[in-house]
């Protein structure tokens, strides 16, 4: 079984998708949002959702292509000040 912080997991055709959630510091700028948008072409990175109300970012990635640490590093390289991993509600 997965922990709450690990997000959801589903598998298919030799791919394992994971979603993790991290809190970020401050308010994101337009430049930071633009940089996040540029990550859309990164192999293995499936999606990034910014939740401004809670200052959280959800990152979905293919774990058969990227490690969580690599996905997080990509987001940090885009200038996003990630601070801590948080549980995704409803995930046991």
N, C-alpha and C positions, 0 to 999 in steps of 0.2 A: 504494500500500500504506500501511497505517496504522502508526504507531509503537506501541511497547508501552505507552506512557503514555496513548495515546488510547483504549485499551479496545477494545471491539468495536463494529462499525458494521454495521447492517443497514438496508435501506431498503424502503419499501413505501407505496403510496398517498400519495405526496408527503410522507412523513415519514422522517426519518433519526434513528435512535436511537443515542446514544453513551453509553458508561459510562466514567467516570473514577474514579480512586482517589486519595484524599488521606490522609495521616497527620494525626492530631490529638494535641494535648498533653493530658496528664493523664487522669483518669478522668471519664467523663461522669456528670452528676447526673441524677436523675429529672426535674428541671425541664428540662434540656437535651433529654432523650429525649422529653418531652412536646412541646416546641417542634418537634422534628424531625417528630413525628407530625402536627403541624398543617400541615406542608408538603405533605401528601398531596393537598390540594385545589388546589395551584398548577398552573395551566395549563402544560403542557409538561414538568413534572417527573414522571417516571414511577415513580421509586422510590429509596429510600435504604436501604442496608444497613450496619449498624454491625458491625464485626468487632473486638470488644473485646480479643481475645487479641493482636492485632497493632496495636491503636490506629489502625485505618484505617476510613474511610468510603467506600463505593462509591456513586456518584451516577449514576443513569440518567436521561437526559433526551432530549427530542425536539429535535434541533438545528435543526429548521425553525421551532421556536417560541421556544427559548431559546439564548443563547450560553453557552458554558462559564463565562465570567466571571459571568454573571447567575445561573447555577445555584449556583456557589460562593458568591456574595454572599448568596444566600438562606440557605444553610447557616450561613454566618458570622453573619448577622443572628439566627439561632436561638440564638446563643451558643456555637457550636462553634468552638474554637480550631484551625482548620486550619493546618498548618505547612508541608507540602510535598507535591507530587504524586509518586506512586509508580507504578511499572510494575505492570500486572496480569499475573500469571504466566500463561504459555501463550499470550499475545497477541504476534504478531510484527509 
